[in-house]
Amino acid sequence: MGVGGPVANEDYMQESITFTREQLYELAWQKPISRLAAEYSMSGAGFAKLCARHDIPTPSRGYWALLAVGRPPARPSLPAAKDVSPICLRVTKSEHAPQIQNELNASIGAEKKTENRIRVAERLQAPCALVEKARTALQNAKPESLGLLERPPGCLDLRVSRAQLSRALRIADALLKSFEARGWDVAVLNDGTFVHIGEVPIRITIEEATETEQRPAKPDFASSYSFHYNHPETVTKLSGRLVIAIHEDGHLWNHSQQRNWRESEKRVLDDHLNDVVVGMLKLAAALKADLARRQQEACEEADRKRNLQAALDEQDRLRKALAREKAAISNLLSQAARWRQSQDIRQFVEHARERARLQELQLEGQGLEDWAQWALRQADRLDPFAASQPSILDDAERIEHMCDGLLGRR
């Protein structure tokens, strides 16, 4: 895999990366296309189309899930191709990306240290102000249809039943105190709870997950007799297990970031709060990188539009200059032709006078000299350098249209 020369553009660099079909084929089977596309500043659909254009097979839907449990489908071989020329990609990368990645790696390393482990208290003691406000509001809240407590405006985004409220408040208190220790601001708005990691807002929720169960259908003795089986009834209910979810403003179309942490019979959510913090750090870093990418694309688009407008202006200027030059040349050729005609007439008149001295001629019913004066006046009319007398030829258009206004009258 070769890398071409980078082209610097303020805080961004554009690299030309060249692949063979075999290299791209191996890459496509090493990790999901969405992650590959993110690494090369492309969309997942664009990367898939690139592979299809070069007849490179890619994993089918569900391949990575089967691979995770050790049952991956057989990988198709790379078919032969007529076009074996290298595949070139132009990748724009922010020069800030290494700094963002280094900061992210350092923060993730700090989260793995024992002294930074987030611990959930067995009892809610000295809660932060937002948790105390949420406890007061939710203790008196009415349950909705499934049993989730109705969240009043200005309350932490906790969507749990009354039975899980105490534990959800303890988890929220542990998280919010850890956010404060990391210098992150928390804002509770009507549309959710937002944690600001630097300038990046990330919405966070603590929810009680639901589950479904199949219940035998109740016999309907009032209905008519039927041989059809009664289908079991599917019932949705609260599971008693909590889920922490994070959300960004918009969606990173090319970033496969974990956004949900669910507890199960073997996994207690209280022990994985640092994983949530790491996920928030990764999402914030991805959002920063995505913002840098979109800003770069906006700068490139603005540059493209400026260059296009400059090219259009220059094209218009050159077209006008070309039209003026063509008109001047046309006028020059016309004047030269008229001048040549005038010279020919004068020479012809002189020749006629020489011949007349030998033999008296009558030309056009006129005497020689009258005819010569008339012919020289025509030469003057053609000559761009000579003054000419008025002629009936000047009135040609007026004569042609002098009766136009009278033709329709009777």
Buried (B, 14 or more C-beta within 10 A) or exposed (E): EEEEEBEEBEEBBBBBBBBBBEEBBEBBBEEBBBBBBBEBBBBBEEBBEBBEEBBBBBBEEEBBEEEEEEEBEEEEEBEEEEEEEEBEBEBBBBBEBEEBEEBBEEBBEBBEEEEBEBEBBEEBEEBBEBBBBBBEBBEEBEEEEEBBBEBBEEBBBBBBBEEBBBBBBBBBBBBBBBBEEBEBEBEBEEEBBBBBBEEBBBBBBBBBBBEEEEEEEEEEEEEEEEEEEEEEEEEEEBBBBBBBBBBBEEEBEBBBBEBBBBBEEEEEBBEBBBBBBBBBBBBBBBBBBBEBBEEBEEBBEEEEEEEEEEEEEEEEEEEEEEEEEEEEEEEEEEBEEBBEBBEEBBEEBEEBBEEBEEEEEEBEEEBBEEBBEEBBBBBBBBBEEBEBEEEEEEEEEEEEEEEEEEEEEE
